[in-house]
């Protein structure tokens, strides 16, 4: 069974979220305030230590002001077609 955490797709997602946060001019703490969570939660997501589910991705992209479709397209493009769950 292949792991999705630390996979190419997961790394791409983490990097996209980091870039979106920085482009929005936010620190991890400021994003955490928007999400009403701790900064360490944002840090664990960005470092790849924690996976996020679809609902969390929706909330994150809204807080960052980015289109979820664009984010998913990046992850889809970087995930090998033969990747297994």
PDB file of N, CA, C and O in Angstrom:
ATOM      1  N   UNK A   1       0.843  -1.173   0.000  1.00  0.00           N
ATOM      2  CA  UNK A   1       0.000   0.000   0.000  1.00  0.00           C
ATOM      3  C   UNK A   1       0.893   1.243   0.000  1.00  0.00           C
ATOM      4  O   UNK A   1       1.795   1.371   0.829  1.00  0.00           O
ATOM      5  N   UNK A   2       0.638   2.131  -0.914  1.00  0.00           N
ATOM      6  CA  UNK A   2       1.406   3.382  -1.023  1.00  0.00           C
ATOM      7  C   UNK A   2       0.922   4.373   0.028  1.00  0.00           C
ATOM      8  O   UNK A   2      -0.250   4.381   0.406  1.00  0.00           O
ATOM      9  N   UNK A   3       1.836   5.194   0.483  1.00  0.00           N
ATOM     10  CA  UNK A   3       1.470   6.240   1.429  1.00  0.00           C
ATOM     11  C   UNK A   3       1.227   7.529   0.658  1.00  0.00           C
ATOM     12  O   UNK A   3       1.924   7.829  -0.311  1.00  0.00           O
ATOM     13  N   UNK A   4       0.231   8.285   1.100  1.00  0.00           N
ATOM     14  CA  UNK A   4      -0.003   9.579   0.463  1.00  0.00           C
ATOM     15  C   UNK A   4       0.739  10.683   1.197  1.00  0.00           C
ATOM     16  O   UNK A   4       1.091  11.694   0.590  1.00  0.00           O
ATOM     17  N   UNK A   5       0.986  10.509   2.491  1.00  0.00           N
ATOM     18  CA  UNK A   5       1.740  11.528   3.217  1.00  0.00           C
ATOM     19  C   UNK A   5       3.192  11.448   2.753  1.00  0.00           C
ATOM     20  O   UNK A   5       3.755  10.361   2.624  1.00  0.00           O
ATOM     21  N   UNK A   6       3.770  12.576   2.511  1.00  0.00           N
ATOM     22  CA  UNK A   6       5.131  12.702   1.977  1.00  0.00           C
ATOM     23  C   UNK A   6       5.252  12.229   0.525  1.00  0.00           C
ATOM     24  O   UNK A   6       6.360  12.095   0.006  1.00  0.00           O
ATOM     25  N   UNK A   7       4.129  11.980  -0.122  1.00  0.00           N
ATOM     26  CA  UNK A   7       4.166  11.643  -1.550  1.00  0.00           C
ATOM     27  C   UNK A   7       4.389  12.923  -2.344  1.00  0.00           C
ATOM     28  O   UNK A   7       4.328  14.019  -1.787  1.00  0.00           O
ATOM     29  N   UNK A   8       4.643  12.793  -3.620  1.00  0.00           N
ATOM     30  CA  UNK A   8       4.853  13.964  -4.479  1.00  0.00           C
ATOM     31  C   UNK A   8       3.627  14.881  -4.461  1.00  0.00           C
ATOM     32  O   UNK A   8       3.764  16.102  -4.389  1.00  0.00           O
ATOM     33  N   UNK A   9       2.437  14.294  -4.524  1.00  0.00           N
ATOM     34  CA  UNK A   9       1.210  15.094  -4.484  1.00  0.00           C
ATOM     35  C   UNK A   9       1.053  15.838  -3.170  1.00  0.00           C
ATOM     36  O   UNK A   9       0.644  16.999  -3.147  1.00  0.00           O
ATOM     37  N   UNK A  10       1.378  15.166  -2.081  1.00  0.00           N
ATOM     38  CA  UNK A  10       1.273  15.794  -0.758  1.00  0.00           C
ATOM     39  C   UNK A  10       2.284  16.927  -0.627  1.00  0.00           C
ATOM     40  O   UNK A  10       1.958  17.994  -0.106  1.00  0.00           O
ATOM     41  N   UNK A  11       3.490  16.704  -1.090  1.00  0.00           N
ATOM     42  CA  UNK A  11       4.513  17.754  -1.048  1.00  0.00           C
ATOM     43  C   UNK A  11       4.092  18.957  -1.882  1.00  0.00           C
ATOM     44  O   UNK A  11       4.311  20.102  -1.485  1.00  0.00           O
ATOM     45  N   UNK A  12       3.491  18.697  -3.030  1.00  0.00           N
ATOM     46  CA  UNK A  12       3.012  19.780  -3.883  1.00  0.00           C
ATOM     47  C   UNK A  12       1.923  20.587  -3.183  1.00  0.00           C
ATOM     48  O   UNK A  12       1.917  21.816  -3.253  1.00  0.00           O
ATOM     49  N   UNK A  13       1.004  19.900  -2.511  1.00  0.00           N
ATOM     50  CA  UNK A  13      -0.053  20.580  -1.774  1.00  0.00           C
ATOM     51  C   UNK A  13       0.536  21.465  -0.680  1.00  0.00           C
ATOM     52  O   UNK A  13       0.147  22.625  -0.543  1.00  0.00           O
ATOM     53  N   UNK A  14       1.464  20.928   0.093  1.00  0.00           N
ATOM     54  CA  UNK A  14       2.088  21.703   1.166  1.00  0.00           C
ATOM     55  C   UNK A  14       2.762  22.948   0.610  1.00  0.00           C
ATOM     56  O   UNK A  14       2.611  24.039   1.159  1.00  0.00           O
ATOM     57  N   UNK A  15       3.502  22.785  -0.474  1.00  0.00           N
ATOM     58  CA  UNK A  15       4.210  23.918  -1.072  1.00  0.00           C
ATOM     59  C   UNK A  15       3.229  24.957  -1.619  1.00  0.00           C
ATOM     60  O   UNK A  15       3.466  26.159  -1.494  1.00  0.00           O
ATOM     61  N   UNK A  16       2.139  24.503  -2.219  1.00  0.00           N
ATOM     62  CA  UNK A  16       1.134  25.433  -2.737  1.00  0.00           C
ATOM     63  C   UNK A  16       0.509  26.246  -1.608  1.00  0.00           C
ATOM     64  O   UNK A  16       0.261  27.441  -1.766  1.00  0.00           O
ATOM     65  N   UNK A  17       0.258  25.609  -0.481  1.00  0.00           N
ATOM     66  CA  UNK A  17      -0.320  26.324   0.653  1.00  0.00           C
ATOM     67  C   UNK A  17       0.665  27.320   1.249  1.00  0.00           C
ATOM     68  O   UNK A  17       0.278  28.420   1.644  1.00  0.00           O
ATOM     69  N   UNK A  18       1.932  26.938   1.315  1.00  0.00           N
ATOM     70  CA  UNK A  18       2.964  27.857   1.813  1.00  0.00           C
ATOM     71  C   UNK A  18       3.062  29.078   0.905  1.00  0.00           C
ATOM     72  O   UNK A  18       3.075  30.214   1.379  1.00  0.00           O
ATOM     73  N   UNK A  19       3.129  28.837  -0.394  1.00  0.00           N
ATOM     74  CA  UNK A  19       3.243  29.943  -1.350  1.00  0.00           C
ATOM     75  C   UNK A  19       2.020  30.853  -1.299  1.00  0.00           C
ATOM     76  O   UNK A  19       2.147  32.075  -1.386  1.00  0.00           O
ATOM     77  N   UNK A  20       0.838  30.261  -1.158  1.00  0.00           N
ATOM     78  CA  UNK A  20      -0.385  31.072  -1.080  1.00  0.00           C
ATOM     79  C   UNK A  20      -0.389  31.922   0.181  1.00  0.00           C
ATOM     80  O   UNK A  20      -0.789  33.085   0.149  1.00  0.00           O
ATOM     81  N   UNK A  21       0.054  31.347   1.286  1.00  0.00           N
ATOM     82  CA  UNK A  21       0.108  32.106   2.546  1.00  0.00           C
ATOM     83  C   UNK A  21       1.077  33.279   2.426  1.00  0.00           C
ATOM     84  O   UNK A  21       0.768  34.403   2.823  1.00  0.00           O
ATOM     85  N   UNK A  22       2.248  32.995   1.874  1.00  0.00           N
ATOM     86  CA  UNK A  22       3.246  34.060   1.721  1.00  0.00           C
ATOM     87  C   UNK A  22       2.779  35.117   0.735  1.00  0.00           C
ATOM     88  O   UNK A  22       2.997  36.308   0.958  1.00  0.00           O
ATOM     89  N   UNK A  23       2.145  34.703  -0.347  1.00  0.00           N
ATOM     90  CA  UNK A  23       1.618  35.664  -1.326  1.00  0.00           C
ATOM     91  C   UNK A  23       0.545  36.555  -0.722  1.00  0.00           C
ATOM     92  O   UNK A  23       0.390  37.714  -1.106  1.00  0.00           O
ATOM     93  N   UNK A  24      -0.191  35.996   0.227  1.00  0.00           N
ATOM     94  CA  UNK A  24      -1.225  36.775   0.916  1.00  0.00           C
ATOM     95  C   UNK A  24      -0.625  37.683   1.987  1.00  0.00           C
ATOM     96  O   UNK A  24      -1.335  38.468   2.615  1.00  0.00           O
ATOM     97  N   UNK A  25       0.687  37.568   2.190  1.00  0.00           N
ATOM     98  CA  UNK A  25       1.362  38.399   3.176  1.00  0.00           C
ATOM     99  C   UNK A  25       1.068  37.987   4.607  1.00  0.00           C
ATOM    100  O   UNK A  25       1.106  38.813   5.518  1.00  0.00           O
ATOM    101  N   UNK A  26       0.775  36.706   4.803  1.00  0.00           N
ATOM    102  CA  UNK A  26       0.418  36.213   6.135  1.00  0.00           C
ATOM    103  C   UNK A  26       1.536  35.393   6.755  1.00  0.00           C
ATOM    104  O   UNK A  26       2.256  34.677   6.059  1.00  0.00           O
ATOM    105  N   UNK A  27       1.674  35.503   8.054  1.00  0.00           N
ATOM    106  CA  UNK A  27       2.536  34.594   8.792  1.00  0.00           C
ATOM    107  C   UNK A  27       1.704  33.362   9.146  1.00  0.00           C
ATOM    108  O   UNK A  27       0.483  33.357   8.984  1.00  0.00           O
ATOM    109  N   UNK A  28       2.372  32.333   9.624  1.00  0.00           N
ATOM    110  CA  UNK A  28       1.632  31.151  10.082  1.00  0.00           C
ATOM    111  C   UNK A  28       0.675  31.534  11.215  1.00  0.00           C
ATOM    112  O   UNK A  28      -0.449  31.035  11.274  1.00  0.00           O
ATOM    113  N   UNK A  29       1.114  32.405  12.098  1.00  0.00           N
ATOM    114  CA  UNK A  29       0.270  32.825  13.225  1.00  0.00           C
ATOM    115  C   UNK A  29      -0.968  33.587  12.744  1.00  0.00           C
ATOM    116  O   UNK A  29      -2.061  33.404  13.279  1.00  0.00           O
ATOM    117  N   UNK A  30      -0.791  34.434  11.739  1.00  0.00           N
ATOM    118  CA  UNK A  30      -1.930  35.190  11.210  1.00  0.00           C
ATOM    119  C   UNK A  30      -2.922  34.269  10.509  1.00  0.00           C
ATOM    120  O   UNK A  30      -4.133  34.442  10.640  1.00  0.00           O
ATOM    121  N   UNK A  31      -2.410  33.293   9.766  1.00  0.00           N
ATOM    122  CA  UNK A  31      -3.308  32.324   9.136  1.00  0.00           C
ATOM    123  C   UNK A  31      -4.027  31.513  10.211  1.00  0.00           C
ATOM    124  O   UNK A  31      -5.225  31.253  10.099  1.00  0.00           O
ATOM    125  N   UNK A  32      -3.310  31.122  11.229  1.00  0.00           N
ATOM    126  CA  UNK A  32      -3.926  30.375  12.330  1.00  0.00           C
ATOM    127  C   UNK A  32      -5.053  31.188  12.975  1.00  0.00           C
ATOM    128  O   UNK A  32      -6.093  30.632  13.327  1.00  0.00           O
ATOM    129  N   UNK A  33      -4.855  32.485  13.131  1.00  0.00           N
ATOM    130  CA  UNK A  33      -5.916  33.340  13.680  1.00  0.00           C
ATOM    131  C   UNK A  33      -7.151  33.301  12.796  1.00  0.00           C
ATOM    132  O   UNK A  33      -8.275  33.215  13.290  1.00  0.00           O
ATOM    133  N   UNK A  34      -6.938  33.366  11.488  1.00  0.00           N
ATOM    134  CA  UNK A  34      -8.080  33.294  10.553  1.00  0.00           C
ATOM    135  C   UNK A  34      -8.803  31.959  10.665  1.00  0.00           C
ATOM    136  O   UNK A  34     -10.025  31.889  10.531  1.00  0.00           O
ATOM    137  N   UNK A  35      -8.034  30.898  10.913  1.00  0.00           N
ATOM    138  CA  UNK A  35      -8.595  29.551  10.998  1.00  0.00           C
ATOM    139  C   UNK A  35      -9.112  29.224  12.400  1.00  0.00           C
ATOM    140  O   UNK A  35      -9.759  28.198  12.611  1.00  0.00           O
ATOM    141  N   UNK A  36      -8.818  30.108  13.351  1.00  0.00           N
ATOM    142  CA  UNK A  36      -9.161  29.893  14.754  1.00  0.00           C
ATOM    143  C   UNK A  36      -8.546  28.594  15.279  1.00  0.00           C
ATOM    144  O   UNK A  36      -9.221  27.740  15.855  1.00  0.00           O
ATOM    145  N   UNK A  37      -7.244  28.487  15.055  1.00  0.00           N
ATOM    146  CA  UNK A  37      -6.479  27.331  15.526  1.00  0.00           C
ATOM    147  C   UNK A  37      -5.111  27.815  15.987  1.00  0.00           C
ATOM    148  O   UNK A  37      -4.834  29.014  15.970  1.00  0.00           O
ATOM    149  N   UNK A  38      -4.267  26.895  16.394  1.00  0.00           N
ATOM    150  CA  UNK A  38      -2.927  27.242  16.845  1.00  0.00           C
ATOM    151  C   UNK A  38      -1.960  27.328  15.661  1.00  0.00           C
ATOM    152  O   UNK A  38      -2.148  26.665  14.640  1.00  0.00           O
ATOM    153  N   UNK A  39      -0.944  28.138  15.812  1.00  0.00           N
ATOM    154  CA  UNK A  39       0.087  28.261  14.779  1.00  0.00           C
ATOM    155  C   UNK A  39       0.740  26.917  14.509  1.00  0.00           C
ATOM    156  O   UNK A  39       1.113  26.629  13.372  1.00  0.00           O
ATOM    157  N   UNK A  40       0.883  26.090  15.536  1.00  0.00           N
ATOM    158  CA  UNK A  40       1.519  24.784  15.359  1.00  0.00           C
ATOM    159  C   UNK A  40       0.722  23.890  14.409  1.00  0.00           C
ATOM    160  O   UNK A  40       1.304  23.041  13.733  1.00  0.00           O
ATOM    161  N   UNK A  41      -0.596  24.066  14.348  1.00  0.00           N
ATOM    162  CA  UNK A  41      -1.432  23.316  13.405  1.00  0.00           C
ATOM    163  C   UNK A  41      -1.036  23.666  11.974  1.00  0.00           C
ATOM    164  O   UNK A  41      -0.859  22.782  11.135  1.00  0.00           O
ATOM    165  N   UNK A  42      -0.900  24.965  11.705  1.00  0.00           N
ATOM    166  CA  UNK A  42      -0.491  25.425  10.370  1.00  0.00           C
ATOM    167  C   UNK A  42       0.910  24.910  10.062  1.00  0.00           C
ATOM    168  O   UNK A  42       1.173  24.463   8.945  1.00  0.00           O
ATOM    169  N   UNK A  43       1.805  24.967  11.032  1.00  0.00           N
ATOM    170  CA  UNK A  43       3.182  24.498  10.830  1.00  0.00           C
ATOM    171  C   UNK A  43       3.219  23.011  10.492  1.00  0.00           C
ATOM    172  O   UNK A  43       3.990  22.591   9.629  1.00  0.00           O
ATOM    173  N   UNK A  44       2.394  22.214  11.163  1.00  0.00           N
ATOM    174  CA  UNK A  44       2.377  20.769  10.881  1.00  0.00           C
ATOM    175  C   UNK A  44       1.843  20.473   9.483  1.00  0.00           C
ATOM    176  O   UNK A  44       2.311  19.548   8.819  1.00  0.00           O
ATOM    177  N   UNK A  45       0.871  21.250   9.042  1.00  0.00           N
ATOM    178  CA  UNK A  45       0.358  21.075   7.675  1.00  0.00           C
ATOM    179  C   UNK A  45       1.441  21.444   6.671  1.00  0.00           C
ATOM    180  O   UNK A  45       1.728  20.679   5.750  1.00  0.00           O
ATOM    181  N   UNK A  46       2.039  22.615   6.849  1.00  0.00           N
ATOM    182  CA  UNK A  46       3.037  23.094   5.891  1.00  0.00           C
ATOM    183  C   UNK A  46       4.287  22.227   5.849  1.00  0.00           C
ATOM    184  O   UNK A  46       4.921  22.109   4.801  1.00  0.00           O
ATOM    185  N   UNK A  47       4.646  21.626   6.961  1.00  0.00           N
ATOM    186  CA  UNK A  47       5.845  20.780   6.992  1.00  0.00           C
ATOM    187  C   UNK A  47       5.573  19.376   6.471  1.00  0.00           C
ATOM    188  O   UNK A  47       6.501  18.588   6.284  1.00  0.00           O
ATOM    189  N   UNK A  48       4.312  19.064   6.239  1.00  0.00           N
ATOM    190  CA  UNK A  48       3.967  17.743   5.733  1.00  0.00           C
ATOM    191  C   UNK A  48       3.758  16.705   6.815  1.00  0.00           C
ATOM    192  O   UNK A  48       3.558  15.528   6.516  1.00  0.00           O
ATOM    193  N   UNK A  49       3.801  17.124   8.069  1.00  0.00           N
ATOM    194  CA  UNK A  49       3.596  16.189   9.178  1.00  0.00           C
ATOM    195  C   UNK A  49       2.141  15.768   9.304  1.00  0.00           C
ATOM    196  O   UNK A  49       1.846  14.694   9.828  1.00  0.00           O
ATOM    197  N   UNK A  50       1.237  16.603   8.828  1.00  0.00           N
ATOM    198  CA  UNK A  50      -0.188  16.336   8.989  1.00  0.00           C
ATOM    199  C   UNK A  50      -0.902  16.409   7.658  1.00  0.00           C
ATOM    200  O   UNK A  50      -0.722  17.351   6.886  1.00  0.00           O
ATOM    201  N   UNK A  51      -1.713  15.406   7.404  1.00  0.00           N
ATOM    202  CA  UNK A  51      -2.562  15.431   6.211  1.00  0.00           C
ATOM    203  C   UNK A  51      -3.782  16.291   6.497  1.00  0.00           C
ATOM    204  O   UNK A  51      -4.140  16.517   7.653  1.00  0.00           O
ATOM    205  N   UNK A  52      -4.410  16.764   5.440  1.00  0.00           N
ATOM    206  CA  UNK A  52      -5.649  17.512   5.614  1.00  0.00           C
ATOM    207  C   UNK A  52      -6.738  16.835   4.799  1.00  0.00           C
ATOM    208  O   UNK A  52      -6.474  16.252   3.747  1.00  0.00           O
ATOM    209  N   UNK A  53      -7.957  16.919   5.297  1.00  0.00           N
ATOM    210  CA  UNK A  53      -9.065  16.323   4.560  1.00  0.00           C
ATOM    211  C   UNK A  53      -9.689  17.380   3.647  1.00  0.00           C
ATOM    212  O   UNK A  53      -9.257  18.533   3.629  1.00  0.00           O
ATOM    213  N   UNK A  54     -10.690  16.980   2.905  1.00  0.00           N
ATOM    214  CA  UNK A  54     -11.300  17.862   1.908  1.00  0.00           C
ATOM    215  C   UNK A  54     -11.929  19.089   2.568  1.00  0.00           C
ATOM    216  O   UNK A  54     -11.789  20.203   2.064  1.00  0.00           O
ATOM    217  N   UNK A  55     -12.608  18.894   3.673  1.00  0.00           N
ATOM    218  CA  UNK A  55     -13.247  20.025   4.355  1.00  0.00           C
ATOM    219  C   UNK A  55     -12.188  21.011   4.838  1.00  0.00           C
ATOM    220  O   UNK A  55     -12.352  22.222   4.690  1.00  0.00           O
ATOM    221  N   UNK A  56     -11.108  20.498   5.411  1.00  0.00           N
ATOM    222  CA  UNK A  56     -10.031  21.378   5.855  1.00  0.00           C
ATOM    223  C   UNK A  56      -9.406  22.119   4.681  1.00  0.00           C
ATOM    224  O   UNK A  56      -9.049  23.290   4.808  1.00  0.00           O
ATOM    225  N   UNK A  57      -9.270  21.448   3.541  1.00  0.00           N
ATOM    226  CA  UNK A  57      -8.717  22.108   2.351  1.00  0.00           C
ATOM    227  C   UNK A  57      -9.622  23.252   1.904  1.00  0.00           C
ATOM    228  O   UNK A  57      -9.136  24.313   1.512  1.00  0.00           O
ATOM    229  N   UNK A  58     -10.921  23.042   1.961  1.00  0.00           N
ATOM    230  CA  UNK A  58     -11.862  24.103   1.599  1.00  0.00           C
ATOM    231  C   UNK A  58     -11.690  25.304   2.529  1.00  0.00           C
ATOM    232  O   UNK A  58     -11.629  26.444   2.070  1.00  0.00           O
ATOM    233  N   UNK A  59     -11.612  25.051   3.819  1.00  0.00           N
ATOM    234  CA  UNK A  59     -11.460  26.128   4.802  1.00  0.00           C
ATOM    235  C   UNK A  59     -10.124  26.848   4.602  1.00  0.00           C
ATOM    236  O   UNK A  59     -10.065  28.077   4.651  1.00  0.00           O
ATOM    237  N   UNK A  60      -9.060  26.086   4.378  1.00  0.00           N
ATOM    238  CA  UNK A  60      -7.745  26.686   4.148  1.00  0.00           C
ATOM    239  C   UNK A  60      -7.730  27.569   2.904  1.00  0.00           C
ATOM    240  O   UNK A  60      -7.240  28.697   2.955  1.00  0.00           O
ATOM    241  N   UNK A  61      -8.257  27.074   1.793  1.00  0.00           N
ATOM    242  CA  UNK A  61      -8.221  27.868   0.563  1.00  0.00           C
ATOM    243  C   UNK A  61      -9.077  29.120   0.690  1.00  0.00           C
ATOM    244  O   UNK A  61      -8.737  30.167   0.138  1.00  0.00           O
ATOM    245  N   UNK A  62     -10.175  29.018   1.407  1.00  0.00           N
ATOM    246  CA  UNK A  62     -10.993  30.220   1.654  1.00  0.00           C
ATOM    247  C   UNK A  62     -10.217  31.236   2.481  1.00  0.00           C
ATOM    248  O   UNK A  62     -10.222  32.428   2.172  1.00  0.00           O
ATOM    249  N   UNK A  63      -9.550  30.764   3.535  1.00  0.00           N
ATOM    250  CA  UNK A  63      -8.787  31.669   4.409  1.00  0.00           C
ATOM    251  C   UNK A  63      -7.635  32.324   3.662  1.00  0.00           C
ATOM    252  O   UNK A  63      -7.243  33.450   3.968  1.00  0.00           O
ATOM    253  N   UNK A  64      -7.094  31.606   2.673  1.00  0.00           N
ATOM    254  CA  UNK A  64      -5.976  32.136   1.892  1.00  0.00           C
ATOM    255  C   UNK A  64      -6.427  32.936   0.679  1.00  0.00           C
ATOM    256  O   UNK A  64      -5.620  33.615   0.045  1.00  0.00           O
ATOM    257  N   UNK A  65      -7.709  32.858   0.357  1.00  0.00           N
ATOM    258  CA  UNK A  65      -8.235  33.589  -0.794  1.00  0.00           C
ATOM    259  C   UNK A  65      -7.789  33.021  -2.123  1.00  0.00           C
ATOM    260  O   UNK A  65      -7.587  33.762  -3.086  1.00  0.00           O
ATOM    261  N   UNK A  66      -7.632  31.691  -2.181  1.00  0.00           N
ATOM    262  CA  UNK A  66      -7.221  31.050  -3.432  1.00  0.00           C
ATOM    263  C   UNK A  66      -8.307  30.080  -3.878  1.00  0.00           C
ATOM    264  O   UNK A  66      -9.137  29.643  -3.080  1.00  0.00           O
ATOM    265  N   UNK A  67      -8.287  29.753  -5.163  1.00  0.00           N
ATOM    266  CA  UNK A  67      -9.274  28.837  -5.722  1.00  0.00           C
ATOM    267  C   UNK A  67      -8.877  27.395  -5.427  1.00  0.00           C
ATOM    268  O   UNK A  67      -7.768  26.961  -5.741  1.00  0.00           O
ATOM    269  N   UNK A  68      -9.794  26.670  -4.823  1.00  0.00           N
ATOM    270  CA  UNK A  68      -9.512  25.275  -4.505  1.00  0.00           C
ATOM    271  C   UNK A  68      -9.252  24.466  -5.784  1.00  0.00           C
ATOM    272  O   UNK A  68      -8.468  23.517  -5.777  1.00  0.00           O
ATOM    273  N   UNK A  69      -9.908  24.849  -6.865  1.00  0.00           N
ATOM    274  CA  UNK A  69      -9.742  24.132  -8.129  1.00  0.00           C
ATOM    275  C   UNK A  69      -8.299  24.190  -8.615  1.00  0.00           C
ATOM    276  O   UNK A  69      -7.760  23.197  -9.103  1.00  0.00           O
ATOM    277  N   UNK A  70      -7.684  25.351  -8.478  1.00  0.00           N
ATOM    278  CA  UNK A  70      -6.288  25.510  -8.898  1.00  0.00           C
ATOM    279  C   UNK A  70      -5.358  24.678  -8.031  1.00  0.00           C
ATOM    280  O   UNK A  70      -4.404  24.077  -8.525  1.00  0.00           O
ATOM    281  N   UNK A  71      -5.639  24.649  -6.749  1.00  0.00           N
ATOM    282  CA  UNK A  71      -4.819  23.879  -5.815  1.00  0.00           C
ATOM    283  C   UNK A  71      -4.933  22.391  -6.111  1.00  0.00           C
ATOM    284  O   UNK A  71      -3.928  21.683  -6.160  1.00  0.00           O
ATOM    285  N   UNK A  72      -6.143  21.926  -6.306  1.00  0.00           N
ATOM    286  CA  UNK A  72      -6.356  20.506  -6.613  1.00  0.00           C
ATOM    287  C   UNK A  72      -5.711  20.148  -7.948  1.00  0.00           C
ATOM    288  O   UNK A  72      -5.154  19.059  -8.089  1.00  0.00           O
ATOM    289  N   UNK A  73      -5.778  21.037  -8.918  1.00  0.00           N
ATOM    290  CA  UNK A  73      -5.158  20.769 -10.221  1.00  0.00           C
ATOM    291  C   UNK A  73      -3.647  20.585 -10.087  1.00  0.00           C
ATOM    292  O   UNK A  73      -3.068  19.718 -10.742  1.00  0.00           O
ATOM    293  N   UNK A  74      -3.007  21.394  -9.245  1.00  0.00           N
ATOM    294  CA  UNK A  74      -1.564  21.236  -9.011  1.00  0.00           C
ATOM    295  C   UNK A  74      -1.251  19.864  -8.418  1.00  0.00           C
ATOM    296  O   UNK A  74      -0.318  19.189  -8.852  1.00  0.00           O
ATOM    297  N   UNK A  75      -2.036  19.463  -7.428  1.00  0.00           N
ATOM    298  CA  UNK A  75      -1.820  18.167  -6.781  1.00  0.00           C
ATOM    299  C   UNK A  75      -2.090  17.036  -7.759  1.00  0.00           C
ATOM    300  O   UNK A  75      -1.340  16.061  -7.805  1.00  0.00           O
ATOM    301  N   UNK A  76      -3.151  17.161  -8.537  1.00  0.00           N
ATOM    302  CA  UNK A  76      -3.473  16.125  -9.526  1.00  0.00           C
ATOM    303  C   UNK A  76      -2.337  15.964 -10.527  1.00  0.00           C
ATOM    304  O   UNK A  76      -1.966  14.845 -10.881  1.00  0.00           O
ATOM    305  N   UNK A  77      -1.794  17.072 -10.976  1.00  0.00           N
ATOM    306  CA  UNK A  77      -0.717  17.040 -11.965  1.00  0.00           C
ATOM    307  C   UNK A  77       0.540  16.369 -11.412  1.00  0.00           C
ATOM    308  O   UNK A  77       1.256  15.695 -12.151  1.00  0.00           O
ATOM    309  N   UNK A  78       0.810  16.548 -10.128  1.00  0.00           N
ATOM    310  CA  UNK A  78       2.042  16.012  -9.553  1.00  0.00           C
ATOM    311  C   UNK A  78       1.894  14.595  -8.991  1.00  0.00           C
ATOM    312  O   UNK A  78       2.880  13.978  -8.585  1.00  0.00           O
ATOM    313  N   UNK A  79       0.680  14.091  -8.969  1.00  0.00           N
ATOM    314  CA  UNK A  79       0.448  12.738  -8.461  1.00  0.00           C
ATOM    315  C   UNK A  79       0.528  11.744  -9.617  1.00  0.00           C
ATOM    316  O   UNK A  79      -0.227  11.859 -10.582  1.00  0.00           O
ATOM    317  N   UNK A  80       1.431  10.774  -9.530  1.00  0.00           N
ATOM    318  CA  UNK A  80       1.550   9.791 -10.617  1.00  0.00           C
ATOM    319  C   UNK A  80       0.232   9.063 -10.865  1.00  0.00           C
ATOM    320  O   UNK A  80      -0.500   8.744  -9.928  1.00  0.00           O
ATOM    321  N   UNK A  81      -0.055   8.807 -12.121  1.00  0.00           N
ATOM    322  CA  UNK A  81      -1.307   8.148 -12.483  1.00  0.00           C
ATOM    323  C   UNK A  81      -1.423   6.751 -11.875  1.00  0.00           C
ATOM    324  O   UNK A  81      -2.531   6.264 -11.648  1.00  0.00           O
ATOM    325  N   UNK A  82      -0.291   6.108 -11.613  1.00  0.00           N
ATOM    326  CA  UNK A  82      -0.339   4.757 -11.052  1.00  0.00           C
ATOM    327  C   UNK A  82      -0.218   4.735  -9.528  1.00  0.00           C
ATOM    328  O   UNK A  82      -0.030   3.672  -8.936  1.00  0.00           O
ATOM    329  N   UNK A  83      -0.324   5.899  -8.894  1.00  0.00           N
ATOM    330  CA  UNK A  83      -0.240   5.957  -7.423  1.00  0.00           C
ATOM    331  C   UNK A  83      -1.407   5.200  -6.820  1.00  0.00           C
ATOM    332  O   UNK A  83      -2.550   5.363  -7.245  1.00  0.00           O
ATOM    333  N   UNK A  84      -1.121   4.385  -5.846  1.00  0.00           N
ATOM    334  CA  UNK A  84      -2.158   3.589  -5.190  1.00  0.00           C
ATOM    335  C   UNK A  84      -2.386   4.100  -3.775  1.00  0.00           C
ATOM    336  O   UNK A  84      -1.534   4.764  -3.186  1.00  0.00           O
ATOM    337  N   UNK A  85      -3.550   3.775  -3.252  1.00  0.00           N
ATOM    338  CA  UNK A  85      -3.875   4.135  -1.875  1.00  0.00           C
ATOM    339  C   UNK A  85      -3.542   2.981  -0.968  1.00  0.00           C
ATOM    340  O   UNK A  85      -3.740   3.071   0.244  1.00  0.00           O
TER     341      UNK A  85
END
